Amino acid sequence: MPVSPPIPHDDLIRRRDRAFSPSVKTFPIFPKNPMVLTRGEGAHVFDDAGRRYLDGTAQNLCISLGFAHPLTLEMAGAQLRSMQHCTTLFYNDQQALYAEELIAQMPAGSGDWVVHLVNSGAEAIDLAFTMARVHTRNFEILTLRNAYHGLQMGALGSTAFATCRPPIPPPAGYVSVHHPDQYKGVFGPGVDPYVAEIERTIFAATSGAIAGMIFEPIQGFGGVVPMPPTYLARAADVVRRAGGLVIIDEVQTGFGRMGSHYWGFEAHGVAPDIVVLGKGMGNGLPISGVIVRREIAETFAETRFFNTFGANPVAVAAARSVIIGVREEGLQQNAAARGGQLEAGLHALQAKHALIGDIRGCGLIVGFELVTDRAAKTPATAQGERIQDAMREAGFITVRGTPGRNVFRINPPLCVTEADIAGLLAALDRALADAA
């Protein structure tokens, strides 16, 4: 089979910019000097000049086991050679095996679960909201400020950023609640006022009966903001008293990335009704889904629902490789160890560099916030851009989030090594000193 010759760097960027919709450039990492990536290996990627980088983004948290992981290549490749697609109108062994394996990852004795597979996190969010509304016969969904759950029409209503909302009537039935940010939250630190805020919002902005509320155990795009201890459990109690279901968005936090737990909700002692999955679920292949209590799924089955590519067997085989690889290669334990190394190193850098205002996260979903004044917590946006460029020059890809573009998110593949993290911290030390 003939292989196309490589396209020169500037020519490739020009051709893609001309042929692709401009909307794909609205989430730039390096807007002034885009990267052209050609291959990946383990926790690293290579650009078209052959330079090697530690991917601190895991390609938007989609790579769990690592690039070109032998198990993913073997399992997905075998299925591709056997049968590249089988719709859910028929039965297929990969789909059945994965559903069983995924349910087995839920906490023992937590309930009777079933799995519904689709293609992207936003699509799974839409499905979760529809299931909650159908089951409860209620309409309003509570969401947190600073949340990001996707940009399709249903998910869009639950995403709390003006820059992500087009100037059209928003989807109806979404009511936002202040998020319990312990660093910059509107009510300051603590949990009580944020739980009270949910109760006030249900009384003042809904009919008093809601379909549910959705939570990220750690808000990702919103700046790596963890839910504080006791908040999720107490919030779940308020939601259920109003007739709603508890929906947990594990798109970024699931499959061992937290290190301490396989699922983010496990760290909070909360029992969800619906769990939404995506991103790292397929080690880079497009697959997502919901794990949902059987009685909710049975209510939803009273009307027809179909997804053409949901449960594609090649993607499902890749997803099976993630469950097996995380377990057999100890990658959850590695996430805990490397995350601990990263956090300890960041705290040491915080003591040395006044630019670091806050450090937060768990396992390999870690963020640090840059400020020009620790008391005022003023975003250090310009310094963040310089640091990001310096990290790239040193061989480390990092991404900044939040409207101030001053929160760095460090989320490498779960196979990242001790030497990788040590190198990242050393490069960050130099970049912080230069940016100051």
C-alpha beads as a LAMMPS data file, in Angstrom:
LAMMPS data file: protein, C-alpha beads

436 atoms
435 bonds

1 atom types
1 bond types

-500.0 500.0 xlo xhi
-500.0 500.0 ylo yhi
-500.0 500.0 zlo zhi

Masses

1 110.0

Atoms # bond

1 1 1 0.000 0.000 0.000
2 1 1 1.534 3.364 -1.002
3 1 1 2.373 5.792 1.787
4 1 1 1.841 9.497 1.199
5 1 1 5.028 11.566 1.514
6 1 1 5.134 13.875 4.538
7 1 1 3.652 17.319 3.979
8 1 1 5.979 20.238 4.816
9 1 1 5.130 21.822 8.174
10 1 1 3.886 25.222 7.013
11 1 1 2.051 23.723 4.046
12 1 1 0.200 21.244 6.260
13 1 1 -0.927 23.995 8.663
14 1 1 -2.080 26.156 5.753
15 1 1 -4.008 23.299 4.121
16 1 1 -5.741 22.244 7.330
17 1 1 -6.674 25.816 8.211
18 1 1 -8.184 26.233 4.764
19 1 1 -10.135 22.951 4.722
20 1 1 -11.162 22.583 8.375
21 1 1 -13.960 24.554 9.970
22 1 1 -12.583 27.538 11.929
23 1 1 -14.374 26.241 15.034
24 1 1 -11.666 23.602 15.512
25 1 1 -9.204 26.411 16.320
26 1 1 -11.222 27.839 19.206
27 1 1 -9.372 25.706 21.782
28 1 1 -5.747 26.513 20.887
29 1 1 -2.790 25.316 22.934
30 1 1 -0.121 27.089 20.870
31 1 1 -2.040 29.565 18.708
32 1 1 1.056 31.404 17.440
33 1 1 3.033 28.295 16.518
34 1 1 0.878 25.158 16.130
35 1 1 2.441 21.743 16.616
36 1 1 2.268 18.967 14.038
37 1 1 2.346 15.598 15.818
38 1 1 3.209 12.478 13.846
39 1 1 3.384 9.594 16.315
40 1 1 3.249 8.609 19.962
41 1 1 5.031 6.113 22.168
42 1 1 4.247 5.485 25.822
43 1 1 3.767 8.859 27.507
44 1 1 5.525 10.742 24.698
45 1 1 4.674 12.225 21.306
46 1 1 6.899 13.265 18.395
47 1 1 6.495 16.247 16.109
48 1 1 7.196 16.451 12.373
49 1 1 10.771 17.526 13.085
50 1 1 11.357 14.368 15.133
51 1 1 11.404 16.156 18.510
52 1 1 10.168 14.128 21.474
53 1 1 7.826 15.570 24.125
54 1 1 6.261 14.326 27.324
55 1 1 2.542 14.762 26.660
56 1 1 1.298 16.395 29.848
57 1 1 -2.201 16.519 28.353
58 1 1 -2.556 12.810 27.445
59 1 1 -4.206 14.268 24.323
60 1 1 -6.970 15.878 26.335
61 1 1 -6.898 13.007 28.851
62 1 1 -7.800 10.429 26.173
63 1 1 -4.632 8.312 26.498
64 1 1 -4.671 6.088 29.570
65 1 1 -2.306 3.150 29.029
66 1 1 -0.023 5.096 26.699
67 1 1 0.489 5.632 22.978
68 1 1 0.984 2.526 20.836
69 1 1 0.358 0.328 23.859
70 1 1 0.872 -3.327 22.862
71 1 1 -2.341 -4.538 24.487
72 1 1 -4.506 -1.908 22.783
73 1 1 -2.821 -2.614 19.440
74 1 1 -3.315 -6.349 19.866
75 1 1 -6.939 -6.308 21.004
76 1 1 -8.217 -3.540 18.736
77 1 1 -6.183 -4.843 15.806
78 1 1 -7.524 -8.380 16.188
79 1 1 -11.090 -7.097 16.268
80 1 1 -10.477 -4.839 13.262
81 1 1 -9.212 -7.807 11.266
82 1 1 -12.185 -9.905 12.388
83 1 1 -15.074 -7.425 12.031
84 1 1 -14.754 -3.645 12.084
85 1 1 -18.337 -2.869 13.053
86 1 1 -21.357 -4.630 14.489
87 1 1 -24.387 -2.514 15.351
88 1 1 -26.288 -3.207 18.553
89 1 1 -29.121 -4.599 16.437
90 1 1 -26.981 -7.758 16.593
91 1 1 -24.961 -9.388 19.374
92 1 1 -21.172 -9.357 19.547
93 1 1 -18.771 -10.910 22.045
94 1 1 -16.729 -7.739 22.628
95 1 1 -19.815 -5.792 23.686
96 1 1 -21.003 -8.467 26.101
97 1 1 -17.579 -9.013 27.672
98 1 1 -16.906 -5.302 28.107
99 1 1 -20.256 -4.591 29.727
100 1 1 -19.559 -7.298 32.307
101 1 1 -15.983 -6.109 32.901
102 1 1 -17.056 -2.484 33.265
103 1 1 -19.817 -3.277 35.745
104 1 1 -17.293 -5.297 37.749
105 1 1 -15.294 -2.088 38.323
106 1 1 -18.140 -0.547 40.305
107 1 1 -17.863 -0.776 44.116
108 1 1 -18.972 -4.138 45.446
109 1 1 -22.575 -4.170 46.627
110 1 1 -23.301 -0.716 45.182
111 1 1 -26.280 -1.823 43.122
112 1 1 -27.570 -3.508 39.988
113 1 1 -25.879 -1.738 37.081
114 1 1 -26.157 -1.832 33.288
115 1 1 -24.049 -0.140 30.601
116 1 1 -25.063 1.953 27.603
117 1 1 -22.231 2.757 25.162
118 1 1 -22.044 5.735 22.807
119 1 1 -19.199 7.671 21.154
120 1 1 -18.180 10.860 22.981
121 1 1 -18.367 12.310 26.466
122 1 1 -20.839 15.028 25.447
123 1 1 -23.095 12.425 23.858
124 1 1 -23.001 10.362 27.038
125 1 1 -23.849 13.471 29.077
126 1 1 -26.889 14.100 26.873
127 1 1 -27.952 10.489 27.352
128 1 1 -27.576 10.734 31.134
129 1 1 -29.724 13.881 31.280
130 1 1 -32.414 12.278 29.111
131 1 1 -32.461 9.152 31.279
132 1 1 -32.791 11.250 34.451
133 1 1 -35.682 13.275 33.047
134 1 1 -37.533 10.257 31.729
135 1 1 -37.126 8.289 34.953
136 1 1 -38.057 11.046 37.397
137 1 1 -40.660 12.725 35.146
138 1 1 -39.029 15.999 36.269
139 1 1 -37.291 18.486 34.003
140 1 1 -34.701 20.736 35.644
141 1 1 -31.068 19.647 35.912
142 1 1 -28.820 21.400 38.440
143 1 1 -25.259 22.086 37.353
144 1 1 -22.260 23.710 39.021
145 1 1 -20.685 26.994 38.013
146 1 1 -17.277 26.389 36.445
147 1 1 -18.455 23.034 35.087
148 1 1 -17.620 21.686 31.648
149 1 1 -19.648 18.726 30.389
150 1 1 -19.415 19.156 26.609
151 1 1 -20.649 21.356 23.803
152 1 1 -23.439 19.415 22.100
153 1 1 -26.851 20.996 22.574
154 1 1 -27.915 19.073 25.681
155 1 1 -24.496 19.139 27.308
156 1 1 -24.082 22.791 26.325
157 1 1 -26.756 23.840 28.794
158 1 1 -24.674 22.405 31.633
159 1 1 -21.366 24.005 30.603
160 1 1 -20.652 27.203 32.501
161 1 1 -18.488 29.360 30.237
162 1 1 -19.698 32.233 28.044
163 1 1 -16.848 31.552 25.624
164 1 1 -18.374 28.108 24.967
165 1 1 -21.927 29.337 24.350
166 1 1 -23.051 30.587 20.925
167 1 1 -25.542 33.512 20.822
168 1 1 -28.619 31.328 20.494
169 1 1 -31.351 30.442 22.993
170 1 1 -29.746 28.050 25.491
171 1 1 -31.198 24.595 26.067
172 1 1 -33.982 24.817 28.620
173 1 1 -34.066 23.215 32.029
174 1 1 -30.543 23.847 33.340
175 1 1 -30.058 25.776 36.582
176 1 1 -26.573 26.633 37.859
177 1 1 -25.365 26.556 41.453
178 1 1 -22.185 28.112 42.873
179 1 1 -19.365 25.573 42.904
180 1 1 -17.499 24.864 46.191
181 1 1 -14.132 26.283 45.143
182 1 1 -12.037 26.291 48.312
183 1 1 -9.481 28.707 46.827
184 1 1 -11.611 31.390 45.160
185 1 1 -15.223 30.370 45.816
186 1 1 -17.872 33.065 46.194
187 1 1 -18.662 31.872 49.749
188 1 1 -15.030 31.293 50.718
189 1 1 -13.760 27.985 52.127
190 1 1 -16.063 25.485 53.797
191 1 1 -18.933 23.275 52.689
192 1 1 -22.054 24.467 54.546
193 1 1 -22.790 27.580 52.437
194 1 1 -22.450 25.667 49.180
195 1 1 -24.871 22.952 50.301
196 1 1 -27.288 25.647 51.459
197 1 1 -26.933 27.234 48.021
198 1 1 -28.302 24.047 46.411
199 1 1 -31.329 24.113 48.713
200 1 1 -31.973 27.808 47.987
201 1 1 -31.631 27.271 44.243
202 1 1 -34.080 24.363 44.183
203 1 1 -36.619 26.511 46.057
204 1 1 -36.086 29.729 44.099
205 1 1 -35.273 28.596 40.552
206 1 1 -37.123 25.297 40.016
207 1 1 -40.536 23.800 40.622
208 1 1 -39.120 22.184 43.742
209 1 1 -38.857 18.821 42.017
210 1 1 -35.758 18.227 39.893
211 1 1 -34.525 15.529 37.534
212 1 1 -31.026 15.482 38.966
213 1 1 -27.730 17.232 39.512
214 1 1 -24.402 16.566 37.821
215 1 1 -20.976 16.762 39.478
216 1 1 -17.360 16.339 38.388
217 1 1 -15.334 14.935 41.319
218 1 1 -12.614 17.307 40.084
219 1 1 -13.642 20.082 37.720
220 1 1 -11.170 19.760 34.853
221 1 1 -11.591 22.499 32.261
222 1 1 -12.762 24.796 35.051
223 1 1 -9.291 24.804 36.597
224 1 1 -8.770 21.463 38.391
225 1 1 -11.152 22.292 41.235
226 1 1 -11.744 19.274 43.515
227 1 1 -15.028 18.801 45.331
228 1 1 -14.185 19.233 49.038
229 1 1 -14.717 16.392 51.552
230 1 1 -18.372 15.758 52.553
231 1 1 -19.732 18.080 49.850
232 1 1 -20.795 15.430 47.333
233 1 1 -22.471 13.206 49.908
234 1 1 -24.383 16.123 51.437
235 1 1 -25.314 17.540 48.046
236 1 1 -26.584 14.119 46.950
237 1 1 -28.900 14.030 49.958
238 1 1 -30.391 17.424 49.033
239 1 1 -30.835 16.355 45.404
240 1 1 -32.609 13.117 46.305
241 1 1 -34.956 14.885 48.707
242 1 1 -36.021 17.002 45.721
243 1 1 -36.735 13.867 43.672
244 1 1 -33.555 14.030 41.595
245 1 1 -30.867 11.585 40.544
246 1 1 -27.155 11.969 41.288
247 1 1 -25.124 12.057 38.066
248 1 1 -21.336 11.806 38.352
249 1 1 -19.187 12.908 35.405
250 1 1 -16.135 10.612 35.434
251 1 1 -15.077 11.520 31.887
252 1 1 -11.765 12.897 33.174
253 1 1 -11.377 11.260 36.592
254 1 1 -12.225 7.613 35.894
255 1 1 -10.237 4.437 35.188
256 1 1 -7.634 4.882 37.920
257 1 1 -6.432 8.399 37.040
258 1 1 -7.259 9.554 40.585
259 1 1 -4.677 7.115 41.925
260 1 1 -6.371 6.792 45.291
261 1 1 -9.548 5.312 43.752
262 1 1 -10.676 3.804 40.462
263 1 1 -13.585 6.275 40.261
264 1 1 -13.572 9.808 41.568
265 1 1 -16.891 9.427 43.408
266 1 1 -15.431 6.654 45.564
267 1 1 -13.252 9.214 47.351
268 1 1 -16.406 11.003 48.553
269 1 1 -18.534 8.162 49.883
270 1 1 -21.385 9.032 47.522
271 1 1 -23.579 6.495 45.733
272 1 1 -24.388 7.763 42.220
273 1 1 -27.400 6.823 40.120
274 1 1 -25.708 7.462 36.772
275 1 1 -21.969 7.553 36.002
276 1 1 -20.806 9.168 32.752
277 1 1 -17.627 7.899 31.070
278 1 1 -15.443 8.978 28.141
279 1 1 -11.972 10.261 27.152
280 1 1 -9.428 7.750 28.546
281 1 1 -12.022 4.977 28.384
282 1 1 -10.729 3.742 24.987
283 1 1 -7.040 4.718 25.180
284 1 1 -7.564 7.137 22.300
285 1 1 -10.338 5.409 20.369
286 1 1 -13.767 7.125 20.325
287 1 1 -16.004 5.500 22.911
288 1 1 -18.045 6.734 25.861
289 1 1 -21.038 5.613 27.855
290 1 1 -23.046 5.592 31.012
291 1 1 -23.208 3.099 33.845
292 1 1 -26.748 3.380 35.160
293 1 1 -28.937 1.678 37.714
294 1 1 -31.069 -0.996 36.066
295 1 1 -34.406 0.477 37.121
296 1 1 -33.510 3.808 35.472
297 1 1 -32.470 2.075 32.251
298 1 1 -35.687 0.059 32.256
299 1 1 -37.768 3.237 32.469
300 1 1 -35.760 4.737 29.601
301 1 1 -36.391 1.582 27.530
302 1 1 -40.121 2.365 27.390
303 1 1 -39.327 4.361 24.222
304 1 1 -36.842 3.541 21.487
305 1 1 -33.270 4.839 21.496
306 1 1 -30.568 3.940 18.993
307 1 1 -27.005 5.012 18.273
308 1 1 -25.441 3.939 14.967
309 1 1 -21.836 3.580 16.104
310 1 1 -22.394 3.016 19.827
311 1 1 -20.535 -0.068 21.081
312 1 1 -18.390 -0.326 17.939
313 1 1 -16.454 -3.557 18.603
314 1 1 -13.022 -2.126 17.688
315 1 1 -13.481 0.752 20.138
316 1 1 -14.886 -1.658 22.708
317 1 1 -11.850 -3.937 22.319
318 1 1 -9.615 -0.932 22.974
319 1 1 -11.725 -0.080 26.032
320 1 1 -11.317 -3.630 27.300
321 1 1 -7.545 -3.180 26.995
322 1 1 -7.754 -0.189 29.355
323 1 1 -9.474 -2.176 32.097
324 1 1 -6.998 -5.042 31.706
325 1 1 -3.929 -2.824 31.385
326 1 1 -4.731 -0.612 34.369
327 1 1 -5.198 -3.722 36.502
328 1 1 -2.319 -5.888 35.275
329 1 1 0.288 -3.122 34.948
330 1 1 -0.543 -1.414 38.246
331 1 1 -1.301 1.885 36.525
332 1 1 -3.684 3.131 39.203
333 1 1 -0.889 2.643 41.716
334 1 1 1.511 4.395 39.355
335 1 1 -0.924 7.318 39.080
336 1 1 -0.907 7.599 42.873
337 1 1 2.889 7.440 43.106
338 1 1 3.634 9.790 40.214
339 1 1 0.862 12.147 41.302
340 1 1 2.351 12.253 44.787
341 1 1 5.778 12.970 43.293
342 1 1 4.294 15.744 41.139
343 1 1 2.397 17.382 44.004
344 1 1 5.405 17.252 46.344
345 1 1 7.572 18.811 43.650
346 1 1 5.020 21.537 42.955
347 1 1 4.810 22.421 46.636
348 1 1 8.582 22.724 46.722
349 1 1 8.412 25.030 43.706
350 1 1 5.616 27.045 45.361
351 1 1 7.915 27.742 48.302
352 1 1 10.532 28.974 45.844
353 1 1 8.423 30.841 43.279
354 1 1 5.780 33.416 44.273
355 1 1 3.982 32.918 40.951
356 1 1 2.389 29.664 42.180
357 1 1 -0.697 30.590 44.166
358 1 1 -2.427 27.241 44.610
359 1 1 -1.906 23.531 43.896
360 1 1 -4.780 21.078 43.723
361 1 1 -5.906 17.751 42.347
362 1 1 -5.289 14.063 42.937
363 1 1 -3.262 11.380 41.207
364 1 1 -2.567 12.351 37.614
365 1 1 -5.171 15.077 37.404
366 1 1 -3.231 17.938 38.986
367 1 1 -3.331 21.699 38.506
368 1 1 -1.471 24.731 39.747
369 1 1 -2.648 28.329 39.555
370 1 1 -0.333 31.205 38.679
371 1 1 -0.936 34.589 40.302
372 1 1 0.879 37.911 40.322
373 1 1 -0.295 38.566 43.887
374 1 1 -1.046 35.721 46.287
375 1 1 -3.286 37.852 48.483
376 1 1 -5.355 39.270 45.612
377 1 1 -5.086 36.015 43.585
378 1 1 -4.664 38.040 40.380
379 1 1 -4.251 35.745 37.343
380 1 1 -0.719 35.687 35.937
381 1 1 -1.862 35.267 32.330
382 1 1 1.168 36.669 30.487
383 1 1 3.589 34.719 32.681
384 1 1 1.570 31.571 32.037
385 1 1 2.007 31.956 28.300
386 1 1 5.768 32.386 28.668
387 1 1 6.005 29.348 30.927
388 1 1 3.978 27.212 28.543
389 1 1 6.234 28.182 25.629
390 1 1 9.356 27.508 27.695
391 1 1 8.056 24.084 28.696
392 1 1 7.466 23.247 25.055
393 1 1 11.029 24.252 24.195
394 1 1 12.209 21.956 26.998
395 1 1 10.209 19.014 25.604
396 1 1 7.038 19.120 27.726
397 1 1 3.530 19.797 26.420
398 1 1 1.291 21.457 28.991
399 1 1 -2.109 23.130 28.750
400 1 1 -3.616 26.145 30.509
401 1 1 -7.281 26.499 31.461
402 1 1 -9.822 28.888 33.021
403 1 1 -10.822 32.281 31.575
404 1 1 -7.620 33.795 33.005
405 1 1 -5.533 31.135 31.210
406 1 1 -3.458 30.902 34.372
407 1 1 -4.147 27.368 35.625
408 1 1 -1.827 24.670 34.314
409 1 1 -3.273 21.165 34.080
410 1 1 -0.761 18.304 34.304
411 1 1 -2.449 15.099 33.141
412 1 1 0.048 12.744 31.431
413 1 1 -0.778 9.144 30.467
414 1 1 -0.940 6.752 33.408
415 1 1 2.309 5.084 32.318
416 1 1 4.385 8.215 33.005
417 1 1 7.647 7.451 34.818
418 1 1 9.471 8.874 37.825
419 1 1 12.140 10.265 35.490
420 1 1 9.460 11.923 33.336
421 1 1 7.986 13.769 36.325
422 1 1 11.425 14.735 37.642
423 1 1 12.307 16.195 34.246
424 1 1 9.035 18.109 34.058
425 1 1 9.562 19.624 37.504
426 1 1 13.138 20.659 36.674
427 1 1 11.988 22.323 33.445
428 1 1 9.146 24.042 35.293
429 1 1 11.581 25.375 37.895
430 1 1 13.624 27.042 35.151
431 1 1 10.544 28.356 33.345
432 1 1 9.102 29.883 36.526
433 1 1 12.370 31.643 37.311
434 1 1 12.586 33.079 33.802
435 1 1 8.925 34.155 33.739
436 1 1 9.185 35.962 37.074

Bonds

1 1 1 2
2 1 2 3
3 1 3 4
4 1 4 5
5 1 5 6
6 1 6 7
7 1 7 8
8 1 8 9
9 1 9 10
10 1 10 11
11 1 11 12
12 1 12 13
13 1 13 14
14 1 14 15
15 1 15 16
16 1 16 17
17 1 17 18
18 1 18 19
19 1 19 20
20 1 20 21
21 1 21 22
22 1 22 23
23 1 23 24
24 1 24 25
25 1 25 26
26 1 26 27
27 1 27 28
28 1 28 29
29 1 29 30
30 1 30 31
31 1 31 32
32 1 32 33
33 1 33 34
34 1 34 35
35 1 35 36
36 1 36 37
37 1 37 38
38 1 38 39
39 1 39 40
40 1 40 41
41 1 41 42
42 1 42 43
43 1 43 44
44 1 44 45
45 1 45 46
46 1 46 47
47 1 47 48
48 1 48 49
49 1 49 50
50 1 50 51
51 1 51 52
52 1 52 53
53 1 53 54
54 1 54 55
55 1 55 56
56 1 56 57
57 1 57 58
58 1 58 59
59 1 59 60
60 1 60 61
61 1 61 62
62 1 62 63
63 1 63 64
64 1 64 65
65 1 65 66
66 1 66 67
67 1 67 68
68 1 68 69
69 1 69 70
70 1 70 71
71 1 71 72
72 1 72 73
73 1 73 74
74 1 74 75
75 1 75 76
76 1 76 77
77 1 77 78
78 1 78 79
79 1 79 80
80 1 80 81
81 1 81 82
82 1 82 83
83 1 83 84
84 1 84 85
85 1 85 86
86 1 86 87
87 1 87 88
88 1 88 89
89 1 89 90
90 1 90 91
91 1 91 92
92 1 92 93
93 1 93 94
94 1 94 95
95 1 95 96
96 1 96 97
97 1 97 98
98 1 98 99
99 1 99 100
100 1 100 101
101 1 101 102
102 1 102 103
103 1 103 104
104 1 104 105
105 1 105 106
106 1 106 107
107 1 107 108
108 1 108 109
109 1 109 110
110 1 110 111
111 1 111 112
112 1 112 113
113 1 113 114
114 1 114 115
115 1 115 116
116 1 116 117
117 1 117 118
118 1 118 119
119 1 119 120
120 1 120 121
121 1 121 122
122 1 122 123
123 1 123 124
124 1 124 125
125 1 125 126
126 1 126 127
127 1 127 128
128 1 128 129
129 1 129 130
130 1 130 131
131 1 131 132
132 1 132 133
133 1 133 134
134 1 134 135
135 1 135 136
136 1 136 137
137 1 137 138
138 1 138 139
139 1 139 140
140 1 140 141
141 1 141 142
142 1 142 143
143 1 143 144
144 1 144 145
145 1 145 146
146 1 146 147
147 1 147 148
148 1 148 149
149 1 149 150
150 1 150 151
151 1 151 152
152 1 152 153
153 1 153 154
154 1 154 155
155 1 155 156
156 1 156 157
157 1 157 158
158 1 158 159
159 1 159 160
160 1 160 161
161 1 161 162
162 1 162 163
163 1 163 164
164 1 164 165
165 1 165 166
166 1 166 167
167 1 167 168
168 1 168 169
169 1 169 170
170 1 170 171
171 1 171 172
172 1 172 173
173 1 173 174
174 1 174 175
175 1 175 176
176 1 176 177
177 1 177 178
178 1 178 179
179 1 179 180
180 1 180 181
181 1 181 182
182 1 182 183
183 1 183 184
184 1 184 185
185 1 185 186
186 1 186 187
187 1 187 188
188 1 188 189
189 1 189 190
190 1 190 191
191 1 191 192
192 1 192 193
193 1 193 194
194 1 194 195
195 1 195 196
196 1 196 197
197 1 197 198
198 1 198 199
199 1 199 200
200 1 200 201
201 1 201 202
202 1 202 203
203 1 203 204
204 1 204 205
205 1 205 206
206 1 206 207
207 1 207 208
208 1 208 209
209 1 209 210
210 1 210 211
211 1 211 212
212 1 212 213
213 1 213 214
214 1 214 215
215 1 215 216
216 1 216 217
217 1 217 218
218 1 218 219
219 1 219 220
220 1 220 221
221 1 221 222
222 1 222 223
223 1 223 224
224 1 224 225
225 1 225 226
226 1 226 227
227 1 227 228
228 1 228 229
229 1 229 230
230 1 230 231
231 1 231 232
232 1 232 233
233 1 233 234
234 1 234 235
235 1 235 236
236 1 236 237
237 1 237 238
238 1 238 239
239 1 239 240
240 1 240 241
241 1 241 242
242 1 242 243
243 1 243 244
244 1 244 245
245 1 245 246
246 1 246 247
247 1 247 248
248 1 248 249
249 1 249 250
250 1 250 251
251 1 251 252
252 1 252 253
253 1 253 254
254 1 254 255
255 1 255 256
256 1 256 257
257 1 257 258
258 1 258 259
259 1 259 260
260 1 260 261
261 1 261 262
262 1 262 263
263 1 263 264
264 1 264 265
265 1 265 266
266 1 266 267
267 1 267 268
268 1 268 269
269 1 269 270
270 1 270 271
271 1 271 272
272 1 272 273
273 1 273 274
274 1 274 275
275 1 275 276
276 1 276 277
277 1 277 278
278 1 278 279
279 1 279 280
280 1 280 281
281 1 281 282
282 1 282 283
283 1 283 284
284 1 284 285
285 1 285 286
286 1 286 287
287 1 287 288
288 1 288 289
289 1 289 290
290 1 290 291
291 1 291 292
292 1 292 293
293 1 293 294
294 1 294 295
295 1 295 296
296 1 296 297
297 1 297 298
298 1 298 299
299 1 299 300
300 1 300 301
301 1 301 302
302 1 302 303
303 1 303 304
304 1 304 305
305 1 305 306
306 1 306 307
307 1 307 308
308 1 308 309
309 1 309 310
310 1 310 311
311 1 311 312
312 1 312 313
313 1 313 314
314 1 314 315
315 1 315 316
316 1 316 317
317 1 317 318
318 1 318 319
319 1 319 320
320 1 320 321
321 1 321 322
322 1 322 323
323 1 323 324
324 1 324 325
325 1 325 326
326 1 326 327
327 1 327 328
328 1 328 329
329 1 329 330
330 1 330 331
331 1 331 332
332 1 332 333
333 1 333 334
334 1 334 335
335 1 335 336
336 1 336 337
337 1 337 338
338 1 338 339
339 1 339 340
340 1 340 341
341 1 341 342
342 1 342 343
343 1 343 344
344 1 344 345
345 1 345 346
346 1 346 347
347 1 347 348
348 1 348 349
349 1 349 350
350 1 350 351
351 1 351 352
352 1 352 353
353 1 353 354
354 1 354 355
355 1 355 356
356 1 356 357
357 1 357 358
358 1 358 359
359 1 359 360
360 1 360 361
361 1 361 362
362 1 362 363
363 1 363 364
364 1 364 365
365 1 365 366
366 1 366 367
367 1 367 368
368 1 368 369
369 1 369 370
370 1 370 371
371 1 371 372
372 1 372 373
373 1 373 374
374 1 374 375
375 1 375 376
376 1 376 377
377 1 377 378
378 1 378 379
379 1 379 380
380 1 380 381
381 1 381 382
382 1 382 383
383 1 383 384
384 1 384 385
385 1 385 386
386 1 386 387
387 1 387 388
388 1 388 389
389 1 389 390
390 1 390 391
391 1 391 392
392 1 392 393
393 1 393 394
394 1 394 395
395 1 395 396
396 1 396 397
397 1 397 398
398 1 398 399
399 1 399 400
400 1 400 401
401 1 401 402
402 1 402 403
403 1 403 404
404 1 404 405
405 1 405 406
406 1 406 407
407 1 407 408
408 1 408 409
409 1 409 410
410 1 410 411
411 1 411 412
412 1 412 413
413 1 413 414
414 1 414 415
415 1 415 416
416 1 416 417
417 1 417 418
418 1 418 419
419 1 419 420
420 1 420 421
421 1 421 422
422 1 422 423
423 1 423 424
424 1 424 425
425 1 425 426
426 1 426 427
427 1 427 428
428 1 428 429
429 1 429 430
430 1 430 431
431 1 431 432
432 1 432 433
433 1 433 434
434 1 434 435
435 1 435 436
